[in-house]
Amino acid sequence: MDQSWITLATGLVAGLGIGSVVTALIQYGLKIKEVAHQSQRQDLEARYKVIILLMYAAHDFVSNETTMRIHRPDLKCREDVLAELHAE
């Protein structure tokens, strides 16, 4: 009877150890996926912000012309802004 308890206890400890390792691996994999997804969302958010700002500039280029010269010197007229929007 002592041998069966030892075998059961050893099996239980080994089983819990393997289960912990598997759980840790699964959590690590899920965390890596979450970080990648978060990075993609941040990139998309930045791109949408740029598009919105370009729309504002295209709508009222005269009042945004100074800002456009500072941040985007390659966009010199409303048509350039519209071409950039079309490219996006």
C-alpha positions in Angstrom: 0.0 0.0 0.0 2.9 2.4 0.7 4.3 1.7 -2.8 0.9 2.6 -4.5 0.8 5.9 -2.5 4.3 6.8 -3.6 3.5 5.9 -7.2 0.3 8.0 -7.0 2.1 11.0 -5.4 5.0 10.8 -7.9 2.5 10.6 -10.8 0.5 13.5 -9.4 3.6 15.7 -8.9 4.9 14.8 -12.4 1.4 15.5 -13.9 1.1 18.8 -12.2 4.6 19.8 -13.4 3.9 18.9 -17.0 0.5 20.7 -16.8 2.2 23.8 -15.5 4.7 23.8 -18.3 2.0 23.3 -20.9 -0.1 26.1 -19.3 2.9 28.4 -19.3 3.7 27.6 -23.0 0.1 28.3 -24.0 0.0 31.6 -22.0 3.3 32.6 -23.7 1.9 31.9 -27.1 -1.3 33.8 -26.4 0.7 36.8 -25.1 2.9 36.9 -28.2 -0.3 36.9 -30.4 -1.8 39.7 -28.3 1.3 41.8 -28.6 1.3 41.3 -32.4 -2.4 42.2 -32.6 -1.9 45.3 -30.4 0.9 46.4 -32.7 -1.3 46.0 -35.8 -4.1 48.0 -34.1 -1.7 50.8 -33.2 -0.4 51.0 -36.8 -4.0 51.0 -38.2 -5.0 53.7 -35.7 -2.0 55.9 -36.8 -2.9 55.4 -40.4 -6.5 56.4 -39.9 -5.4 59.5 -38.0 -3.2 60.5 -41.0 -6.1 60.0 -43.4 -8.4 62.1 -41.2 -5.8 64.9 -41.1 -5.4 64.7 -44.9 -9.1 65.0 -45.3 -9.2 68.1 -43.1 -6.4 69.6 -45.2 -8.1 68.7 -48.5 -11.4 70.2 -47.2 -9.9 73.6 -46.2 -6.4 73.7 -47.7 -6.0 77.5 -47.3 -6.2 77.5 -43.5 -4.1 74.3 -43.2 -1.5 75.3 -45.7 1.1 76.4 -43.1 0.7 73.2 -41.1 1.1 71.2 -44.2 4.3 73.0 -45.2 5.7 72.2 -41.8 4.8 68.6 -41.6 4.5 67.6 -45.2 6.5 69.9 -47.4 5.9 67.7 -50.4 2.2 68.6 -50.4 2.1 72.0 -52.0 -1.5 72.3 -53.2 -4.9 70.8 -52.7 -4.5 68.5 -55.7 -1.3 67.0 -54.1 -3.3 66.3 -50.9 -6.1 64.7 -52.9 -3.6 62.5 -54.7 -2.1 61.5 -51.4 -5.6 60.6 -50.1 -6.3 58.6 -53.3 -3.0 56.7 -52.7 -4.1 55.8 -49.2 
